[in-house]
Amino acid sequence: MKKALLLAAILLAQNAEANEKFFVVNCGQDEVYIALSAFPRGLPFSDWEICTCLQRGWRGLECDVEVKNSKLAMELERKNLNIINSILGE
């Protein structure tokens, strides 16, 4: 009886996974599968950005262009303030 319940649970889990739909992005020899449920309004990245993230080994927020751009802007602002402070002698 326990084996039958275990087999039923496995089959139900496989059916649940089989119903998941994916965005498929072709990156040359590689294919990237992204779950549709993760981005219901569509991908926030272009195919080129996804392939670049794959090539560089970036994961998660590292691939988010807005986060990368805000970090870059903060770094540039910090460097500019350091230059201004060194010129003014403060």
Helices and strands as residue ranges (DSSP letters): H 2-18, E 22-27, E 30-35, G 36-38, H 47-56, G 60-63, H 65-88
